Amino acid sequence: MRFPETTSVLIVGGGPVGLTLSVLLSGYGVPHLLVEAHPGTSHHPKARGVSARSMEIFRRCGLEEEIRRAGLPASQVSFYRGRDLVDPDFVRTGVSGQEGGVERTPSPGLICSQDALEPVLLRRARELAPDGVRFATRLVAFAEHGGGVRADGFHADGFHGGGPHTDEPPPDGPPGGGVHATVEDGTTGERHTVRADWLVGCDGAASTVREGAEIAMEGPTGLGHYLSVRFEAPLGEVVADRASASYFLTPPGRGGFLAVDNDRHWIYQYPYDPAHEDVARLVADRPRLAELVRDAAGLPDLPVAVRSTMTWRMDARLASAYRRSRVLLAGDAAHTVPPTGGHGMNTGLGDADNLAWKLAAVVGGTAGEALLDSYEAERRPVARQVIDISLANSRARSGYRIDDELLLTAAYRSTAVLDTVPEPTDPTSPTEPTAPVRPALDPEHTHPVGAPGTRLPHLRLAGPTGPASTLDLVGPGFTLLAPAATESAWRSQADTAAAAGLPVAVRPLPPALLGADAPAGAVLVRPDGHIAWRAPHRPADETYLLTALRQILSAGRSRSSVRSPSAGAPHP
């Protein structure tokens, strides 16, 4: 395959977040290139919990059923607490969510370990962009043309990147802006220069992209150290009456078990103190590792075969910024979340969903570059709250609940959300965020239903065929849900917007989504399923909808006009 010289978006990192971003960008028709230093997907389970909101994203991508087949059965998504795996006094609890019989999502979460999830995402990413996903390819250096961020050790017009040192000169390119990156094929050793409009770092907690962009991480590190031991053992019959996704050991037990298949394949998480234990020596001693597993399980005669190990550190850190010029961060590159709660990977998947449509709009020329500033404004508060909740969980002596539906409550406040009727006199004038100030997430699930900035509520739709949920009405671009009484007037509004290059799909509005107090209004939903604007009445003039769209998209307020050096993306 010939290596592309230009692309709209360069994604660095092929984990769940980078692969999901690739799938979403392909859905929006955005040319992109994903590079991943490793030759293949993860062989270690790592992250396992896929939350309801993440499953809604995968539902929109057409991947929900395949991911469910790769995960644990729903009956096993419970959490065990006991001194060991054979404790007769164990406690088993379920996932919180859907309290009171209220169905908040058509796509409840599940357990699908990262080594099973990534191949599903990679297959779809390669189906949609056969030449756009390159594993065994690492980022060597990058610079923004005309000065700016770097990933090597060179200065560039006063900016100095802190990434891996290289003696290669700065990558150069033709004038016109963009990021110029040097990548290396790990199989052949060949190096290529790629010019991209935008660079997205999805390359994990030790992000080379973040380091090169000189974006600081803030927060504590070393809150815990763990040795993750993947092993095989015949434990299926042992846990048959208590099958769970995670097995937390209570004192005097130490650490816990994670089910890969709840039969023969398992992970044992062993907490260690680096000041008093030589973990490198422990890793090399396979008989000792097997003994640790037997002791923790409470089964001294259990046959154990250790397959692999991985050490990891619990941090709680947040990037000081999600964007610097043409460089953006997503996933663990932007936030490292304690695993106590299972929200880390899912927060990153939400980043990808939020960022993808905004990149598509900017690349396609329908939005101003300032729209990308709303990415940090919306997603960073979510990560901050997730970190705080996860930290509190890690310190809870009596355990904590796993809230599958927490991320469904995300409420955004940014210039990409309108809470007031836009004035048609000056559609390009800057606006401040107008959505009500509220926590980004609400563990009590009491955010106002249908409010601007919140996710479109799920309602079951009647009928044997067609969409099963209101969520299925959304995308791939903007969607206007209008009541039957004024649908023709709103379709006329959509025609005006389409003539201006901003197409909107108009669909029937279930009355329960708007309320009886505003029967003639409409709900404008963004491609990521969040409500951008709630019109309280019928159109005020012929450009009512167009004015709202231009404000949401920061149209006319770009810091510079950005066009793809290759093909343009369709209007999102």
DAHU-V55190 format. One line per field, one symbol per residue. ss: DSSP state (h for helix, s for strand, l for the rest). A space follows every 50 residues. Layout:
ss=???
//
This chain:
ss=lllllssssssslllhhhhhhhhhhhhllllsssssllllllllllllss lhhhhhhhhhlllhhhhhhhlllhhhlsssssllllllllsssslsllhh hllllllllssllhhhhhhhhhhhhhhhllllssslssssssssllllls llllssllssllllllllllllllllllssssssslllllssssssssss sllllllhhhhhllllsslllllssssssssslllllllllllllssssl lllllsssslllllssssssslllllllhhhhhhlhhhhhhhhhhhhlll llllssssssssssllssslllssllssslhhhlsslllllllhhhhhhh hhhhhhhhhhhhhlllllhhhhhhhhhhhhhhhhhhhhhhhhhhhlllll llsllhhhhlslllllllllllllllllllllllllllllllllllllll lllssllllsllllllllshhhhllllssssslhhhhhhhhhhhhhhhhl lllsssssllhhhllhhhlllssssllllssssssllllllllhhhhhhh hhllllllllllllllllllll
//
